[in-house]
Amino acid sequence: MNILLTGANGFLGTVIKNKLSDDHNITTLSRANSDYKISLDKEIPVFIEKFDLIIHAAGKAHSIPKTESEKTEFYNVNFSGTFNLLKGLEASSLPKKFVFISSVAVYGQDLGNNINENHPLLAQDSYGLSKIEAEKLIINWCERNNVICTILRLPLLVGKKPPGNLGTMIKAINKNYYFNIGKGKARKSMVLSDDVALIIPDVSLVGGVYNLTDGFHPSFYELSLAISKNNKKYFNLPVFAARFLGKIGDLLGNRAPINSLKVKKIISDLTFDDSNARRSLNWKPEPVLDYLKRESLD
C-alpha cells in the first residue's frame, strides 16, 4: 500500500514507520525530518500523490496544561490539525482507508475496570475533549467520502525509550528513587507499540472502533519488578501517607509534584476491555510483562 503516516517522528509514529516500511511504501508527514514538513495545526497540506491508507498518529500528547494557551494547543493540534489534514486530502485524492490513533482518555475515567468501546465519552480535560472532537470529525468525514474508518483507542504505550509516565518510572527505577504506593496493587491497561503498529494494515481493511491492550493489565508492583529484572526491592508508601502528601500538594498548587488527583489515579485500577479487537481482528498481543522481562527500555 501507499501509506501516509502523520506524526512520523513521534514515539508511536517511529515504531509504525519501522515496522511497516519493509512491506509498504510509507510517506511521512511531520514538523521536521519528513517527506512533508508541515505543521498541520497551522496549514493545509498539498499532496502530490495518492494514498491507499492514512495513518493519523500526529497529535499533542497527554499532559496537564497549566495555562489557557496550553489548553488551546490541544485543540489546535489534535482537532484543527486533523481538520487541515482532511481538507488537504479532499483537495488532492481521497484514500481508501483511514486509521486514527486516539486514546482511552476519551472515556474520561480515572478509575474503573474493563471499560469497553460502548462507554460514554465523558472526558472533560483538554486532551480528552480534543480527541473526542477529532474522532467525530474523522468518522463523519469518512462516512461522507466512503472511506473505511478505524479508530484505535490506546492506553499506556510500551516500547523502547517510552515517553511520559512510563519513561519517568523507568528513570526512577534506574536511579534508585522509585517507590510503590499502596504496595503497587493498582492495575493499569497498557499495550506494546510494536503490536499496535503490526495490526494497523489488517484493521484498516475492516474499520471500526477498538480498544487495544495486552489483556493482562499489570500492576505497578509487577511493572517495577519486570523493569528491574527482579533485581530490586522497593520502598512502599502507605496509601494514607500518600493521601496526606496529596493534600499538601493541593495547597501548594502547580509547584507540587503530587496532589490528591494524582494519588487517586495511582492507587486506582483503570483497565479497558479489548475483547472487540480479539473477536473481530484476531488480536493476540504479547503481554507487556513478558516484553519488559526480556528487553531493556532505556
N, C-alpha and C positions, 0 to 999 in steps of 0.2 A: 504494500500500500504506500501511497504518498501521504505522509503524515505531517501536519503542522503541530508542533509542540510549543506551547507558550510557557513561560516560566522555566525555560530550559536550563537555567543556571542555578535554580533553587535546589533544595535538598532532594525532593522527590523528582523534580524535573531532570536532574542529573542522572538519577537511577533509571528513569524511564528511557532516556536517551541511550544509556549504556546497554540496557537490556534488550532494546528493540531495534537498534541500528543495524545489526547483522542481517535481519530478515526484512527490514522495511527502509524506505527512503525517508529520512526524517529531516524536515526543515525546521529550524529553531527560530523562536522569537523571544527576545528578552531585551532588557535595557542596555546590555553590553555583551560583547563577545558572542554574537549570534548572527544568523543569516539576515534576520530582520531586527535591526537595532532600534527599538521603538518603546516608548513609554505609553502603554495603552491608556492610562488614565488621562493622557494629555492629547493624544492624536489618534485618528482613524488610519489604520494601516492600508497600504495599497499593495495588493498581492499580484504577482506576475505569473503565477502558476495555479494549477487546480489541485485541490487536495481531496483525498478519499475520506480522511479522518482528521478531525480536530481534537487534540488533547489539550484542554484548557487547564493548565496547572499554575498559571500565574496568579498571584494574589498577595495581599498583605497578611502575614501570618498572625496567629492568635497572640495577643499581648494585652495588657491592661493599659488603656490610654489615660494619660494624666492631664491632658488639656483638650479643649474643644477642637483644636486643629488636628490633634492626633485621632480623635473620634471621626472627624470628617475624612481623614485619609483612608480609613477603612472603606467608606462609601465610595470615594473617588477611585481607589484601586480595584476593589472587588466588584463593585457594581458598574461604575462608569467605564472602567477598563473592559469589562465584559460587553457592555453596550457598544463601545467603539470597535471591538473585535468583530461583533456580529454585523455591524454596518460595513466594515471592510470586506467581509465575506459576501455580503449582498451585492456589493459593487463589483466584485470580480467573478467568482464562481462558487456556487453552493457545494458544500461537501455532502457525502452520503451519510456520514456518521459524525456524532459529536459526543465527546466524553468530558464531563465537568468534574474536576476534583473539588468536592465540597467537604464538609466537616460534620461530625456528630454534634458540634456546638449549636447547630440549628435547632436542636431539641430544647435547648435552654435549661438543661438539668445539671445540678451539682451532685446529685446522688440518685441511685436507682439501679435496678438490675434487669438485664435482658430487655432493654428498650429497643423496640423494633421500628421499622420504617413507617408504620401507621400512627406512631405517636405524634401528637400535635407539635407544630413548630413554634415553640414558646420562647425562643431566645429574646432577651431584652438588651444584651450588650451590643456594642457597635460591631464587633466582629461577626457574631452570630446573625444579627439583623442583615448585615451586608451580604452574607452568604445566602440567606433566605431569599432576598430580593434578586440576587444573581440566579439562583435556581429557577425562580418563577419566570424570569426574563428568558432564560435559555429554553425551558420547557415550552413556553408559548411560541418562541421563535421557531423551534424545531417542528412543532405542530403545523404552523403556517407554511413552512417550507418543505414539509415531507422529509425531514431529516431524522434518522434514528437517534434518539436522545438517551444518554446514560448519565446518571448522577451517582457518584461514588462518595458516600459519607464516611470519612475516615476518622478513627480515634488517633491516639498517640502513635507516631511512626517510628519504627526502629530500624537502624542500619548504621553504616559506618559514619562516624563523626556526626551524630544527630544533634540538631539544634534544640532550643527550648528547654523544658523541664528535665528531659532525659539527659541531655548534654550536661546540665548543671549537676544532676545526680551523679553521673559518671566522674565528673571533675571532683566532686566532694569525696567520693569513694577513693579515688586515686590519691588524693591529698590527705586522706585520713581524718576528715572532719564531718563525714556523713553520720547521721543517726536516724533511727526509725522513731516514729511516733505511734503510741498505742500498739507496740510490738509489730508494726508494719502489716497489720492484718487486712487493711483496705485493699480491695481488688479493683483494678482498672483495665479497661479494654485497650488493646494495642495490636499492631499488625506490622509485619515486615514490609519495608518499602519494596524489596525485590518481588514479593508475591503480588503486591498491588500492580507493579509495572507489568508483570507477565500475564495477568488476567485481562488487561485492557483490550488487546486485539479481539479476544473471544467475546467479552461482554459488549463490545461496540457493535457486534452483529445482532445482539438480542435487544438491547435497550432496557431501560427501567431504572429504578432507584434501589440502591443496595448499601447496607452497612457492610463493611469488611473488617473482620477482626481475626485473631488467631484462634478464637473459640475457647481459649483456656482462661484468659483474664487473670494474669498473675498478680500476686500481692506485692507490696513494696518489699516485704521481707524476702520473698522468693527472688525478686529482681536483684536486690542487693547481693544476695549470695551468688547468683548467676554471674553478675558483672564482675565480682571479685574472685570468681572461680573457687568459691567456698574457702577462701584463704583468710577471711577476716570475720570477726565478730563485732557487732555494732552496738553502741550505746543506745538504750531505749528511753525515750522521754515519755512519761505517763501522759495520758490524754488530759487529765485535769491540769497538769503543768502547762501543756501546750495551749489549752484554752485560756489560762491565766496570761500567758505571754501574748496571745492573740488580742486580749482585751487591752493590754498595754499598747500594743501596736495600733489598735483603733484610736487611742488617744493621741498617738504621735503622728498619725496621718500618713502621707506619702513617704515620709522619711523611714518608716518602719519596714523591715524586710518581711514581716509576717503580721497578719491581722486575723480577726475571727473568721472571716470568709475563707481565707487560705487554710486555716486549721480545719474548718469544716470539710473542705474539699479533700484534704489529705487523709482524714480519718473515715471518710465515707466511701462505700462501694459506688462505682459508676461503670456499669457494663452494658454492652449493646448486643443485640441478637442478630447474628448473620445467617440465620437458617434460610432466609430467602435466597441468598447467594449460593448456599450449599445445595439447595434443591434445583435452582434454575441454571447454575453455571458450573456445577460440579466443583465448587470452590473447596480446595483442600490445602490450606496454607500450612506452613511449618510453624510449630509452636515457638513463640518468641524465646522462651527459656532455653530450648534446645540450641537455638542460634547463639544466644548470649553465652552459654557454657562453652561453645565451640570457638567463637570469634572474639577478637579484641576490637572494641569500638572506637578507641582513641587513635 
